[in-house]
Amino acid sequence: MVRIKSWSEKLKDDKGLPKVEIITDKMSKRWGTGTVVIPSPIEVDDIMRRVPKGKLTTINEIRVALAKKHNATIGCPITTGIFAWIASNAAEEIRQKGEKDITPYWRTLKSGGVLNPKYPGGVEGQKRLLEKEGHKVVQKGKEYVAVDYEKSLAKL
């Protein structure tokens, strides 16, 4: 029988990452030219952990920080988003074990300040945690957005 890894185990499994690669022709139509850093899950978690109470960040801000750290043109949008999702579930997993010091994943938004429905508790859970920290969240169409999130961006 195959044992399924816990979220915490997935977070620590770096699969040989991070690595910086040349942006290929196929990818350049979407991302331009240069290099892309494919981060490790724990790197994304480390950046998410640095966002203090009252501050916010976005996946794009994390990508910029990763690109800068690795001297790359861009941070991979796909893996950064997936690893933020893993970090959020790992945080919730350890919170359920009674741990208090967890990654404040709810402070990491999608681009445009949009709340992430894939986080534990969905949009409602993230909204509740953000409002508890003093952020205002409003519904725009089908999405929920943190109002004036740009004014609360953390320096990463």
C-alpha distance (Angstrom), angle and dihedral (degrees) to the residues before:
residue distance angle dihedral
M1 . . .
V2 3.81 . .
R3 3.78 115.0 .
I4 3.78 114.2 -139.1
K5 3.81 113.6 -131.9
S6 3.79 118.6 -118.5
W7 3.81 118.3 -118.1
S8 3.81 89.0 -107.3
E9 3.81 90.3 54.5
K10 3.81 90.5 48.9
L11 3.80 89.0 50.9
K12 3.81 91.9 54.6
D13 3.83 94.9 44.2
D14 3.81 102.7 96.6
K15 3.83 96.7 178.6
G16 3.81 89.7 -150.8
L17 3.79 92.8 -52.6
P18 2.97 146.0 173.6
K19 3.76 101.1 62.2
V20 3.77 134.3 156.2
E21 3.78 118.0 -139.2
I22 3.79 136.5 -178.6
I23 3.80 112.5 -101.8
T24 3.81 103.9 -112.8
D25 3.81 126.5 -139.3
K26 3.81 92.4 -99.1
M27 3.82 92.5 51.7
S28 3.82 94.9 40.8
K29 3.82 92.3 73.2
R30 3.78 87.6 64.7
W31 3.81 103.7 28.4
G32 3.80 106.1 24.6
T33 3.79 123.5 -128.7
G34 3.78 133.4 -47.4
T35 3.79 128.5 54.2
V36 3.80 136.0 -33.4
V37 3.79 125.4 -152.0
I38 3.78 115.7 -142.3
P39 3.80 100.8 -157.3
S40 3.77 128.9 -149.7
P41 3.82 116.9 -110.8
I42 3.82 92.2 -115.3
E43 3.84 91.2 54.2
V44 3.80 90.6 56.7
D45 3.81 89.4 47.1
D46 3.84 91.2 49.3
I47 3.81 91.2 54.9
M48 3.82 92.0 45.5
R49 3.83 88.5 52.0
R50 3.82 91.0 56.9
V51 3.82 93.7 64.0
P52 3.82 104.9 103.6
K53 3.79 126.6 -144.3
G54 3.80 109.9 -77.9
K55 3.81 92.5 27.6
L56 3.79 132.2 92.2
T57 3.78 139.8 -162.0
T58 3.78 137.2 -169.7
I59 3.78 133.0 -136.6
N60 3.82 86.9 -108.9
E61 3.82 92.0 54.9
I62 3.81 88.9 50.7
R63 3.82 89.7 49.8
V64 3.83 90.2 52.8
A65 3.83 90.9 49.9
L66 3.82 91.1 49.1
A67 3.82 92.7 48.3
K68 3.80 90.1 50.4
K69 3.82 92.7 47.6
H70 3.82 92.1 51.8
N71 3.80 97.6 36.0
A72 3.82 90.4 -118.3
T73 3.79 129.6 142.1
I74 3.82 93.9 -122.5
G75 3.79 142.0 -0.4
C76 3.80 115.1 -118.9
P77 3.82 108.5 -98.3
I78 3.80 94.5 -157.6
T79 3.80 100.5 51.2
T80 3.82 93.0 37.3
G81 3.81 89.7 56.6
I82 3.80 93.2 44.8
F83 3.81 92.2 47.9
A84 3.84 91.6 49.2
W85 3.82 86.9 54.1
I86 3.82 90.8 50.0
A87 3.84 90.4 47.3
S88 3.82 91.0 51.3
N89 3.80 92.9 51.3
A90 3.82 92.4 44.2
A91 3.83 89.1 51.9
E92 3.79 91.6 51.0
E93 3.80 90.8 45.8
I94 3.81 92.4 56.1
R95 3.83 92.2 40.9
Q96 3.79 88.0 58.3
K97 3.81 88.0 55.8
G98 3.81 89.1 59.2
E99 3.82 97.9 -97.1
K100 3.82 113.5 147.2
D101 3.82 100.7 -170.6
I102 3.80 101.3 73.7
T103 3.79 134.2 148.4
P104 3.83 106.6 -86.7
Y105 3.80 91.8 -131.2
W106 3.82 93.2 165.6
R107 3.82 88.4 72.0
T108 3.82 90.3 64.8
L109 3.79 112.0 85.9
K110 3.76 133.7 -173.7
S111 3.82 117.5 -108.7
G112 3.78 114.1 -62.9
G113 3.81 91.5 29.6
V114 3.81 92.1 -75.5
L115 3.81 118.4 159.6
N116 3.80 116.7 -118.8
P117 3.82 115.5 -116.4
K118 3.83 90.2 -166.1
Y119 3.81 93.9 65.3
P120 3.82 119.0 100.2
G121 3.80 108.8 -77.9
G122 3.81 90.6 19.6
V123 3.78 122.8 -121.7
E124 3.83 91.4 -35.6
G125 3.82 91.5 57.4
Q126 3.80 94.0 47.1
K127 3.82 91.2 45.3
R128 3.81 91.7 52.2
L129 3.83 92.7 49.4
L130 3.82 93.0 46.4
E131 3.80 93.2 48.0
K132 3.81 89.4 48.9
E133 3.84 86.6 59.5
G134 3.82 92.5 49.6
H135 3.81 102.1 -96.4
K136 3.79 120.4 135.6
V137 3.81 116.4 -132.3
V138 3.81 124.1 -166.7
Q139 3.78 134.3 -178.2
K140 3.81 116.5 -113.8
G141 3.78 110.2 -176.2
K142 3.80 106.7 -51.8
E143 3.80 94.0 -21.1
Y144 3.79 134.5 77.8
V145 3.79 118.3 -135.5
A146 3.81 134.1 -167.3
V147 3.81 105.7 -121.2
D148 3.82 114.5 -119.8
Y149 3.80 90.1 -7.0
E150 3.83 89.4 161.7
K151 3.81 89.3 68.9
S152 3.82 89.7 57.9
L153 3.81 99.9 46.6
A154 3.78 113.1 137.6
K155 3.80 121.4 -132.0
L156 3.80 104.4 -112.0
